[in-house]
Amino acid sequence: MNDWPDRRTGDRSERYGRGSASPQPEGARSMPHIQRRPAQPRTPQRPQVPPQSQGYDDRYQDGGYGNGPEPGYDSGYNTGQVYGSGSGGSDGRGGGGRRGGGDGGYVQGRPAPDWRRRIKLGALTLVVVVLAVSISTYFWADSKLKREVDLSKVIERPESGDGTNYLIVGSDSREGMSAEEKKRLRTGSAEGKRTDSMMILHDGSNGPTLISLPRDSNVEIPSFVGSESGKKFPGTGRQVKLNAAYAEDGPELLVRTVEFNTGLHIDHYVEIGFGGFAKIVDAIGGVEMDIPKAFKDKKSGADFQAGKQTLNGEQSLAFVRTRYAFAGSDLDRTKNQQKFLAALASQTATPSTIINPFKLYPTMGAGLDTLIVDKDMSLWALGNMFFAMKGVTGGDGTSMNMPISGSVNGNLVWDKAKVKQLVQQLNNDEKVTVKGN
């Protein structure tokens, strides 16, 4: 009876090995062995692949730590195909490469973003948007300008000099104001309109010069052509207050009178009424002023303490209209008007206003709604005037009253010699050295 398992033959006592009785080993061909049954095919298991590497040690690919594969050992690991999302290859290298499995193919990954292209597209979009907004704003603002003054009707005009001269007029027009607004702003309810302040702003290469023309200035009304009738009225040597010229035939006669009495060519005319003035101040949130001395005026409604303070639209209008509280009357009032307008321009032309549409558009709308200009005025010229006004308080800017030599019948008489010298310096765009009152 054979005690050996299936397929095992021979005498147990005659075999080489532990407990063998033979002194010599037996050849391999006759050595008893166990035959393996054919290995069942394994279903390869998909290894867990980490995001950045294959997740297994290269040392096991060749049987462990570089010693080669163990003979006859079937690990069941498939090295001919890489599973996962395209990271690594058959060479065992991990990482985010594009090389795929052992068939030499490529696994398509997500392409890296082209930041240079994105930046170019973003910059182009920004330029287009800014350009579109700028163009639309320009045409919107241009459509609001009231170009009602025709300077071509002014006759016998002096020759133009260097630089640009603006005649800036503040009128007491109540146009568009409600009864409540007239009461609050203390403007009264008089019909028509009169000049409340007049200034010449010269914008040249030697800095801006702002010259106030007191409304009580004694001037001669020259010959002129009626702005409405077209009829020519000869000069008679009539002496009147400067503001009477405006009251008699409007802006055209005022320009004609200023040019005749000064010899200075006026390039542009700008006028704003009470209501528009107050709305501009309120739109920018008020104007900060440093008032050196406290004063009150019942007629204008002014009641100010000394020191720095922010004036709203109502207070600002009272500030620039007050004259009875000052010893110099109209001359002191014009000085306050210059200070205020320079402060208004300086505090309006700031980045916080220009780049903020919630302040820019209300400010522009408030001013343009009541602004009256000449027919040749462009937005570019108006903008230059505004920034020249801002520069009056700068190092190169000059502000002054028209030089006065005395008075006649309560009217202020200009110093003709100084006025002639002043006009010559302005026409030649020279630094102004003449001193006013």
GIPENOR-V525904 format. One record per residue. RES is the residue in one small letter. PSI is psi as a letter, one per 20 degrees, with the letter a starting at -180 (NA if undefined). D_CENTER is the distance of its C-alpha to the mean C-alpha in Angstrom with 2 decimals. Layout:
res,psi,d_center
RES,PSI,D_CENTER
RES,PSI,D_CENTER
//
This chain:
res,psi,d_center
m,p,109.72
n,p,106.45
d,i,104.27
w,q,101.27
p,r,98.32
d,p,97.89
r,j,98.04
r,p,99.22
t,r,102.63
g,r,104.95
d,p,106.65
r,h,104.34
s,i,106.48
e,j,106.41
r,q,102.66
y,q,100.81
g,a,98.45
r,p,98.62
g,j,102.18
s,q,103.37
a,i,107.03
s,p,106.61
p,i,106.28
q,q,104.13
p,q,101.00
e,q,101.30
g,q,99.43
a,h,96.22
r,h,97.69
s,j,100.16
m,p,97.92
p,q,97.44
h,r,93.88
i,p,91.88
q,p,90.32
r,q,86.82
r,q,86.12
p,p,83.44
a,p,80.02
q,p,78.22
p,p,74.92
r,q,71.95
t,o,68.87
p,p,66.08
q,p,63.71
r,o,60.03
p,q,58.93
q,o,55.95
v,o,53.31
p,q,50.67
p,h,47.06
q,i,47.16
s,r,50.92
q,h,54.20
g,j,55.27
y,r,58.80
d,p,60.43
d,h,61.35
r,h,64.56
y,i,66.02
q,h,65.72
d,k,68.77
g,j,70.90
g,o,69.49
y,k,68.39
g,j,69.40
n,j,73.07
g,r,72.98
p,q,73.61
e,p,76.56
p,p,79.31
g,j,79.80
y,p,76.80
d,o,74.68
s,h,71.42
g,j,70.20
y,p,66.74
n,o,65.51
t,j,63.99
g,i,63.70
q,p,60.67
v,p,57.40
y,q,56.19
g,b,52.71
s,l,49.23
g,j,49.55
s,p,49.36
g,r,52.02
g,a,55.02
s,i,58.76
d,j,58.67
g,j,57.70
r,p,54.34
g,a,51.66
g,a,47.90
g,k,45.28
g,r,46.82
r,i,47.25
r,p,51.00
g,c,53.06
g,a,56.76
g,i,59.86
d,j,59.85
g,j,57.19
g,r,54.61
y,q,50.88
v,p,49.06
q,o,45.70
g,r,42.90
r,p,39.19
p,q,37.29
a,q,34.67
p,q,31.02
d,n,29.62
w,h,26.40
r,g,25.79
r,g,25.92
r,g,23.70
i,g,20.95
k,g,21.30
l,h,21.18
g,g,18.11
a,g,16.22
l,g,17.65
t,g,16.68
l,g,12.98
v,g,13.18
v,g,15.18
v,g,12.97
v,g,9.83
l,g,12.51
a,g,14.19
v,g,11.42
s,g,10.66
i,g,14.45
s,h,15.22
t,g,12.89
y,g,14.57
f,h,17.97
w,g,17.45
a,g,16.59
d,h,19.30
s,h,21.79
k,i,21.42
l,p,22.41
k,n,26.05
r,n,27.58
e,i,30.96
v,p,32.12
d,n,34.23
l,i,34.66
s,i,37.14
k,i,39.64
v,p,39.62
i,r,42.73
e,l,43.98
r,q,40.60
p,r,40.37
e,q,39.05
s,q,35.41
g,a,34.66
d,q,31.94
g,a,28.42
t,p,27.16
n,p,28.60
y,p,27.09
l,o,29.36
i,p,27.39
v,p,29.49
g,o,29.24
s,r,31.78
d,k,33.59
s,p,33.03
r,j,33.32
e,p,32.39
g,j,30.97
m,p,31.83
s,r,34.16
a,h,37.26
e,g,35.76
e,g,32.68
k,h,35.06
k,g,37.13
r,g,34.32
l,i,32.74
r,l,36.27
t,i,35.80
g,a,39.24
s,k,40.10
a,q,41.18
e,q,41.05
g,a,39.24
k,q,36.84
r,r,37.22
t,p,35.08
d,h,34.18
s,q,32.43
m,p,32.10
m,q,30.27
i,p,30.02
l,o,26.83
h,p,27.53
d,o,24.74
g,a,26.37
s,i,26.55
n,k,28.14
g,q,25.39
p,q,24.93
t,p,27.94
l,p,28.04
i,o,31.57
s,p,32.66
l,o,35.54
p,p,37.63
r,i,38.57
d,j,42.16
s,p,42.35
n,o,45.63
v,r,45.09
e,p,47.21
i,o,46.50
p,a,47.10
s,q,48.21
f,r,45.63
v,p,45.31
g,p,44.61
s,h,41.21
e,g,42.89
s,h,46.51
g,j,46.08
k,q,49.11
k,p,49.43
f,o,50.31
p,q,52.06
g,q,51.27
t,j,53.89
g,j,52.66
r,p,51.52
q,p,49.83
v,r,47.31
k,q,44.31
l,h,41.06
n,i,39.70
a,h,42.86
a,g,41.76
y,g,38.79
a,h,41.10
e,g,43.66
d,k,41.72
g,a,37.98
p,h,35.14
e,g,37.17
l,h,40.02
l,g,37.74
v,g,36.20
r,g,39.73
t,g,41.03
v,g,38.35
e,h,38.84
f,g,42.62
n,i,42.79
t,h,40.36
g,j,40.68
l,p,36.87
h,p,35.28
i,p,32.46
d,h,29.90
h,q,27.76
y,p,28.33
v,p,25.87
e,p,27.22
i,q,25.97
g,r,28.28
f,g,28.83
g,g,27.29
g,h,23.95
f,g,23.74
a,h,24.35
k,h,21.92
i,g,18.96
v,g,19.93
d,h,20.36
a,h,17.04
i,j,15.16
g,j,17.85
g,r,20.15
v,p,20.50
e,p,22.20
m,q,25.25
d,o,28.08
i,o,31.24
p,h,34.17
k,p,36.94
a,q,37.47
f,q,38.42
k,q,39.34
d,o,39.82
k,h,41.41
k,g,40.56
s,i,36.79
g,j,36.76
a,p,35.36
d,n,36.36
f,q,34.43
q,r,35.37
a,q,34.73
g,r,31.86
k,p,28.14
q,q,27.00
t,p,24.17
l,p,25.16
n,a,24.39
g,g,24.73
e,g,28.52
q,h,28.99
s,g,26.73
l,g,28.81
a,h,31.95
f,g,30.80
v,i,30.23
r,i,33.39
t,p,35.85
r,h,38.51
y,i,41.84
a,i,41.07
f,q,40.90
a,h,43.81
g,j,42.06
s,d,41.20
d,h,38.95
l,g,38.28
d,h,36.98
r,g,34.92
t,h,33.16
k,g,32.30
n,h,30.66
q,g,28.74
q,g,27.40
k,g,26.38
f,g,24.65
l,h,22.69
a,g,21.52
a,g,20.46
l,g,18.72
a,g,16.68
s,h,15.99
q,i,14.85
t,g,12.72
a,m,10.76
t,q,9.11
p,h,5.91
s,h,7.64
t,g,7.83
i,g,5.13
i,j,2.70
n,o,6.42
p,h,8.46
f,i,11.53
k,h,11.08
l,g,9.44
y,g,12.19
p,h,15.01
t,g,14.36
m,g,14.37
g,g,17.22
a,h,19.20
g,g,19.16
l,h,19.74
d,h,22.50
t,j,24.68
l,p,23.70
i,p,26.55
v,r,26.26
d,r,28.60
k,h,29.09
d,j,27.71
m,p,24.37
s,r,21.37
l,h,17.73
w,g,17.36
a,h,20.12
l,g,18.78
g,h,15.43
n,h,17.65
m,g,19.74
f,g,17.02
f,h,15.94
a,h,19.69
m,h,20.35
k,h,17.99
g,i,19.96
v,h,23.26
t,i,23.35
g,a,22.66
g,h,25.56
d,i,26.11
g,q,25.72
t,p,28.81
s,p,29.56
m,r,33.06
n,q,35.43
m,p,37.62
p,p,40.74
i,p,43.54
s,i,47.26
g,b,48.76
s,q,49.29
v,p,51.61
n,k,52.45
g,i,49.56
n,q,47.07
l,p,45.20
v,p,46.42
w,q,44.16
d,o,45.44
k,h,46.06
a,g,46.47
k,h,43.20
v,g,41.37
k,g,42.79
q,g,41.70
l,g,38.18
v,h,37.82
q,g,39.25
q,h,36.68
l,g,33.81
n,h,35.32
n,j,35.73
d,l,32.23
e,r,33.95
k,p,33.10
v,p,34.22
t,i,37.19
v,p,38.63
k,p,38.52
g,a,38.24
n,NA,39.52
//
